[in-house]
Each structure stands twice: as C-alpha cells, then as structure tokens.
Amino acid sequence: MAVVALKEIVDRALADRYGVPAINIVNDLTLEAVLATAVDRRSPMIVQTSVKTVRSIGADVLMAIWRGMTAGIEVPVTLHLDHCPDRAVISDCLAKGWNSVLFDASVLPVEENQRQTVEVVREAHAVGAHVEGEIESITGVEDGIGSDAEAKRQSLEVSLAFIKETGVDVFAPSIGNAHGIYSSAPELDGQRVTDLVEATGIPIALHGGSGMTDAQFHDLIARGCAKVNISTALKIAYMKANLDFLRDAEAKNSWDPPSLFRHVRADVVTLVDGLVDRFGSAGKAW
C-alpha cells in the first residue's frame, strides 16, 4: 500500500468498527516514529499537522519530508491538516498535496460555516482530497486555535442538514470532549455518535482523545468513531522524553544529540504502539 485518501482509511475503519490513530506530529522525528510504528504494527495511520506546525516548518518542507518518508511505504497512510480556520492555508496545503483538511469554521454562524464548507469541499474534491467538517467548537485550545469556553451543541437536525448540504467526508461533533488535559474523566454523549452514523453513514472524528479511558474509546469506536485524534499525549511524551534525557545529560555533563533523538523516538513509538492496540487498528493494513 502507500499514501491513500482519507476516506479510504476511515470508511474501512467504520465498516469494521476499529479506530485509526490520527496523530499530530510536530517535526521529522515524530513523523518518522509514527510511520515506523504503523509499518511495524501493520496499522493504517492518519498523520496530522496543525496550522502552527505548517507555519513553523513550512508547507514545502513538510511535504518534502512526508514524500521522502512515505516513498515505498507498505501500509495505508494519509496526511491531514487539522483545525484550520484559514482558507488560504487550506488552499496552499491542498495545492501542495495534503490528502485532507479540517475546515474549522465553528466560530461562524452555522449558515456561513456551511456556505464556506461547501466551497472547501468542492476545492478539495477537485484534487482528490477529502474534508472533515464541524459546526461546534471542541472545548479547549490546541496550537493556538479554539477556546476554553464550553462548546455550544447544535441539534441533531442541524448537524444532519450540515452533513447533507456540505458533502463533508468526515464529521467532528461535540460530545463532551475537549482538547488538552482533562481535569477529570469526561462525560461523553455516545448516543449522539450513534444517531449521526445511523442517519448518515458518515465516519465520525473523535477529538480530544488524549486522556480518555479505554472503555470510552472502545464504546465510541464501536458506535462509529473511525478517526481518533491524538495531539496532547504526543506533545507530553515528546517533551517529557526530552526533559528527562537532558536532565540526566546535565547531571553527567554528557552531551550527545543522537542519543537524545533515539531516546525521544523510543518514547514516541511506545505511545503510538499503545494507541494502535487501544483502538484496534493493528493488522488492519491492506
């Protein structure tokens, strides 16, 4: 297999009721670790980039790294632009080869969100890419996008109309989930996922996965959450691995960057390996 469209990955996951890790990478090291784990575990994988990551590294550089690391890859992988409210960034990433985008117009009135999402879907589909849509802000700030104010939920009827009129390929509802670190186990509205899937057949994206329990993951994936986003957990693993190694390096007065990279990579691999097991995507590559 190789780089494939997002819809090809999530449609299979929805049909067989497993979740595909959708992991926000932050640099080349984390990208390599995520892809290597996907190959080792024979798992499909959704690699995500935030707007902040695109801007800090550069879309051209990111795409060159992506193409270099996925050349000849033997499992299905796809590259997704996460939570992007900026139409110019969406157009640039689609033109450069991103396989899918999340147009995050959730701060806009539903009618305007829907109007612009129709345009984004048309633009993406014209180049063989797919679109994730949302009409409710997911509580919490991620890479500078979002708000800590509790998200207002729209009715099921409004959500169904949005999905039908826009033609989005994946939908991200607010079900009590949140970005960042949960202060306590969230109370999640699994029935809303069931209602959306039964009415539309569309795969659901579960945001705010970092910090959910195994039981919550299993329940929501069984209901139709085919795409499971992980961002905060990777950032924590990445930064703590750096911190632990550098504290030890300082104590020993021993400074060896390649050893640091190996240490950090190992912790990222351990994280992704555990997600593959928790979401049931191991061995699902085709």
Helices and strands as residue ranges (DSSP letters): H 6-16, E 20-24, H 28-41, E 45-49, H 51-57, H 59-70, E 77-84, H 87-96, E 100-103, H 110-126, E 130-133, E 140-142, E 145-147, H 156-166, E 170-171, H 190-200, E 204-206, H 214-223, E 225-230, H 232-252, H 257-279
